[in-house]
């Protein structure tokens, strides 16, 4: 199924607060979890997962960002991250300095997670690019796992990424991706890509990871151009997934899916199917941005 058709159906059922999934039972499960998990998180104790040293030697950092409109629900995502079967070395939340003038209020809001080890760092506003940019820049020797702020992550999300990374060292690992399509040495429009890479498995340089499900980036898996911040702002400011894909393709880093037909992500009701998704998919902004990056860096897209 093409990306745009899938997204359009997802948006229609989104008005009922249901995400497009493969099976009706998953619809019901998502709604149920959205209702029950906050209460469960409040009442149950967080038990730390096993060390990530079981799988990798490098430091593992989970990196994410959010903005004021989502601060009241960010705790749900954080809870799911602190309850992982395998714990990362660090979890860093990047906030745009100008958006949070009352830093004390932020500390009070996230006090529970600060005590658990959450690091809050303030930075310039790079929109969604904040979730990876500064962590990768300041910690170039670390494994960086990027996540989104509107997802309830399964407890084995990090473990799945690390297990796969151990089998495929130095490759980008993701739980979810679209398969880019090329015809006659020409990259086809985003909406013609294979949605969620249905039926695909293993490694492929044309997998485009979707950050919502969690993506693992080993050290040096991206071109140093990833830090060309002024260029980023000018030509790809609204699509961090596209920018990161181009930066990995530039140096030939392959991408590995953790499994075949992984279940859809569980988004936090009321936070998804808005904003960038509408701009990038409905209005074709993804194509405009990937075209601009391709032209600027002279990327030659080729099939495997």
C-alpha positions as CSV (number, residue, x, y, z in Angstrom):
1,X,0.0,0.0,0.0
2,X,1.3,3.5,-0.9
3,X,2.3,5.9,1.9
4,X,-0.3,8.5,1.0
5,X,-3.2,6.1,0.8
6,X,-2.3,4.6,4.2
7,X,-1.9,8.1,5.7
8,X,-5.2,9.3,4.3
9,X,-7.1,6.3,5.8
10,X,-5.2,6.8,9.1
11,X,-6.3,10.5,9.2
12,X,-9.9,9.6,8.6
13,X,-10.1,7.1,11.5
14,X,-8.0,9.5,13.5
15,X,-11.1,11.6,14.1
16,X,-12.4,8.7,16.2
17,X,-9.1,8.7,18.1
18,X,-8.0,5.4,16.5
19,X,-4.8,4.9,14.6
20,X,-4.6,3.0,11.4
21,X,-3.4,-0.5,12.2
22,X,-3.4,-3.9,10.6
23,X,-6.0,-5.6,12.7
24,X,-9.1,-4.4,14.6
25,X,-7.8,-6.0,17.8
26,X,-4.9,-3.6,17.6
27,X,-7.3,-0.7,17.4
28,X,-9.0,-1.8,20.6
29,X,-5.7,-2.5,22.3
30,X,-4.4,1.0,21.6
31,X,-7.5,2.7,23.0
32,X,-7.4,0.5,26.0
33,X,-3.7,1.2,26.7
34,X,-4.2,4.9,26.4
35,X,-6.9,4.7,29.0
36,X,-5.3,2.2,31.4
37,X,-1.5,2.8,31.2
38,X,-1.4,6.2,32.9
39,X,-3.2,4.7,35.9
40,X,-0.9,1.7,35.9
41,X,2.2,3.9,35.7
42,X,1.0,6.0,38.6
43,X,0.4,3.0,40.9
44,X,3.2,0.6,39.9
45,X,6.9,0.8,40.8
46,X,9.5,1.2,38.0
47,X,11.9,-1.7,37.9
48,X,15.2,-1.0,36.2
49,X,15.9,-3.2,33.2
50,X,19.1,-5.1,32.5
51,X,22.3,-3.3,31.5
52,X,22.8,-2.5,27.8
53,X,26.3,-3.8,28.2
54,X,24.9,-7.3,27.5
55,X,24.6,-6.3,23.9
56,X,27.0,-3.4,23.1
57,X,30.2,-1.9,24.5
58,X,29.5,1.7,23.5
59,X,27.5,4.1,25.6
60,X,23.8,4.1,24.7
61,X,21.8,7.4,24.8
62,X,18.1,7.7,24.2
63,X,17.5,11.1,22.8
64,X,14.2,13.0,22.3
65,X,12.6,16.4,22.3
66,X,9.1,17.9,22.9
67,X,7.4,21.3,22.9
68,X,5.0,23.0,25.4
69,X,1.8,21.7,23.9
70,X,2.8,18.2,24.7
71,X,4.4,18.7,28.1
72,X,1.3,17.5,29.9
73,X,1.6,14.0,28.2
74,X,5.3,13.6,27.8
75,X,5.3,11.6,31.1
76,X,3.6,8.7,29.3
77,X,6.4,8.4,26.8
78,X,9.0,8.8,29.6
79,X,7.4,6.1,31.7
80,X,7.6,3.7,28.8
81,X,11.2,4.5,28.3
82,X,12.2,4.0,31.9
83,X,10.4,0.7,32.0
84,X,12.4,-0.9,29.3
85,X,13.7,-4.5,29.7
86,X,17.2,-3.1,28.8
87,X,18.0,0.3,30.2
88,X,20.1,2.8,28.2
89,X,23.0,4.6,29.9
90,X,21.3,8.0,29.5
91,X,18.0,9.5,28.5
92,X,18.3,13.1,27.3
93,X,15.3,15.4,26.7
94,X,16.1,18.5,24.6
95,X,14.0,21.5,25.0
96,X,14.1,24.8,23.1
97,X,15.4,27.4,25.5
98,X,13.1,30.1,24.3
99,X,10.0,28.0,24.7
100,X,10.5,27.3,28.4
101,X,11.2,30.6,30.3
102,X,10.2,29.0,33.6
103,X,12.9,26.3,34.0
104,X,11.8,25.6,37.6
105,X,8.3,24.7,36.5
106,X,9.8,22.2,34.0
107,X,11.9,20.6,36.8
108,X,8.8,20.3,39.0
109,X,6.8,18.8,36.2
110,X,9.4,16.2,35.5
111,X,10.8,15.7,39.0
112,X,10.0,12.0,39.1
113,X,12.0,11.3,36.0
114,X,14.9,13.6,36.9
115,X,15.3,11.4,40.0
116,X,15.3,8.4,37.8
117,X,18.1,9.8,35.7
118,X,16.4,11.9,33.0
119,X,18.6,14.7,31.8
120,X,17.0,17.9,30.6
121,X,19.1,20.1,28.3
122,X,18.2,23.4,26.7
123,X,19.2,24.4,23.2
124,X,18.3,26.4,20.2
125,X,15.1,25.5,18.6
126,X,15.7,23.2,15.7
127,X,12.2,21.8,15.7
128,X,12.1,18.0,15.5
129,X,15.8,17.9,14.7
130,X,16.5,18.7,18.3
131,X,15.9,15.0,19.2
132,X,19.2,13.9,17.6
133,X,21.3,16.9,16.6
134,X,22.8,18.0,19.9
135,X,23.2,14.4,21.3
136,X,25.1,13.3,18.2
137,X,27.2,16.5,18.1
138,X,28.2,16.4,21.8
139,X,28.5,12.6,22.1
140,X,30.0,11.4,18.8
141,X,31.2,8.1,20.2
142,X,27.9,7.0,21.6
143,X,25.1,4.9,20.2
144,X,22.1,7.2,19.8
145,X,18.5,5.9,19.9
146,X,16.1,8.5,18.7
147,X,12.4,8.4,19.9
148,X,9.4,10.6,19.6
149,X,7.4,12.3,22.4
150,X,4.0,11.0,21.4
151,X,4.4,7.3,21.5
152,X,3.9,4.6,24.2
153,X,6.9,2.3,23.6
154,X,6.7,-1.4,24.2
155,X,9.0,-2.5,27.0
156,X,11.3,-4.4,24.7
157,X,11.8,-1.6,22.1
158,X,15.4,-0.9,23.1
159,X,16.3,-4.5,23.6
160,X,15.1,-5.3,20.0
161,X,17.2,-2.6,18.6
162,X,20.3,-3.6,20.6
163,X,19.9,-7.3,19.8
164,X,19.7,-6.5,16.1
165,X,22.6,-4.1,16.3
166,X,24.8,-6.8,17.8
167,X,24.1,-8.9,14.7
168,X,24.6,-6.0,12.3
169,X,27.3,-3.8,13.9
170,X,27.8,-0.3,12.3
171,X,24.4,-0.4,10.6
172,X,21.4,1.8,11.4
173,X,18.7,-0.3,13.1
174,X,15.0,0.5,13.2
175,X,11.7,-1.0,14.2
176,X,9.8,0.6,11.4
177,X,10.7,1.9,7.9
178,X,9.3,2.7,4.5
179,X,11.1,1.3,1.4
180,X,12.2,3.9,-1.0
181,X,11.4,3.2,-4.6
182,X,13.7,3.9,-7.6
183,X,12.9,3.6,-11.3
184,X,15.4,4.3,-14.1
185,X,17.9,5.7,-11.6
186,X,15.2,8.1,-10.4
187,X,13.9,8.3,-6.9
188,X,10.1,8.0,-7.0
189,X,7.9,10.3,-5.0
190,X,7.5,9.7,-1.3
191,X,3.9,8.6,-1.7
192,X,5.0,5.8,-4.0
193,X,7.3,4.2,-1.5
194,X,6.4,0.9,0.1
195,X,4.5,1.8,3.3
196,X,6.2,0.3,6.4
197,X,8.3,-1.8,4.0
198,X,5.6,-4.5,4.1
199,X,7.1,-8.0,3.8
200,X,10.7,-6.8,3.9
201,X,13.4,-8.0,6.3
202,X,17.1,-7.7,6.8
203,X,19.4,-4.9,5.5
204,X,18.7,-2.5,2.7
205,X,20.3,0.9,2.0
206,X,16.8,2.1,0.7
207,X,15.0,1.5,4.0
208,X,14.0,5.0,5.3
209,X,13.5,4.7,9.1
210,X,10.5,6.3,10.6
211,X,11.6,7.8,13.9
212,X,8.4,7.2,15.8
213,X,9.2,3.6,16.4
214,X,12.7,4.1,17.6
215,X,15.9,4.2,15.5
216,X,19.4,3.2,16.6
217,X,22.3,5.2,15.1
218,X,25.8,3.7,15.7
219,X,28.8,6.2,16.0
220,X,29.9,7.5,12.6
221,X,26.9,6.1,10.7
222,X,26.0,9.5,9.3
223,X,27.8,12.0,7.2
224,X,29.3,14.9,9.1
225,X,27.0,17.1,6.9
226,X,24.3,16.1,9.3
227,X,25.5,19.1,11.4
228,X,25.2,21.6,8.5
229,X,22.6,23.4,10.6
230,X,22.1,26.5,8.3
231,X,21.6,24.3,5.3
232,X,19.3,22.0,7.3
233,X,17.2,25.0,8.3
234,X,17.0,26.2,4.7
235,X,16.1,23.0,2.8
236,X,14.9,20.3,5.2
237,X,13.7,22.0,8.4
238,X,10.4,20.1,8.6
239,X,11.6,16.5,8.0
240,X,14.2,15.1,10.3
241,X,13.6,11.5,9.0
242,X,14.4,12.6,5.5
243,X,17.5,14.6,6.5
244,X,18.8,11.7,8.5
245,X,18.2,9.2,5.7
246,X,20.1,11.4,3.2
247,X,22.9,11.8,5.7
248,X,23.3,8.0,6.0
249,X,23.0,7.4,2.3
250,X,25.7,9.9,1.6
251,X,28.3,7.5,3.3
252,X,26.6,4.3,2.3
253,X,25.3,3.1,5.7
254,X,22.8,0.3,5.3
255,X,19.6,0.1,7.4
256,X,18.3,-3.0,9.1
257,X,14.7,-3.7,10.2
258,X,14.4,-5.6,13.5
259,X,11.6,-7.7,12.3
260,X,9.2,-8.5,9.4
261,X,5.9,-6.6,9.6
262,X,6.5,-5.2,13.1
263,X,3.2,-4.1,14.7
264,X,2.2,-0.5,14.4
265,X,3.3,2.0,17.0
266,X,0.9,3.0,19.8
267,X,0.6,6.7,19.7
268,X,-0.7,8.8,22.6
269,X,-4.3,9.8,21.7
270,X,-4.6,13.5,20.9
271,X,-1.0,14.0,19.8
272,X,-0.7,12.4,16.4
273,X,-1.9,12.8,12.8
274,X,-1.3,16.6,13.0
275,X,1.2,19.2,12.1
276,X,4.3,17.9,10.3
277,X,2.5,14.7,9.1
278,X,-0.1,16.9,7.2
279,X,2.6,19.2,5.8
280,X,5.0,16.4,4.7
281,X,2.6,13.8,3.4
282,X,-0.6,15.7,2.3
283,X,1.1,18.7,0.8
284,X,4.1,16.9,-0.6
285,X,6.7,18.7,1.6
286,X,8.6,15.4,1.9
287,X,9.3,15.4,-1.8
288,X,10.3,19.0,-1.9
289,X,12.7,18.6,0.9
290,X,14.3,15.3,-0.3
291,X,14.6,16.9,-3.7
292,X,16.4,19.9,-2.3
293,X,18.8,17.8,-0.2
294,X,19.5,15.5,-3.2
295,X,20.3,18.5,-5.4
296,X,22.4,20.3,-2.8
297,X,24.6,17.3,-1.9
298,X,24.5,15.7,-5.4
299,X,23.1,12.4,-4.1
300,X,22.9,9.7,-6.7
301,X,20.1,7.3,-5.6
302,X,20.6,3.7,-6.8
303,X,18.8,0.4,-6.2
304,X,20.6,-2.2,-4.2
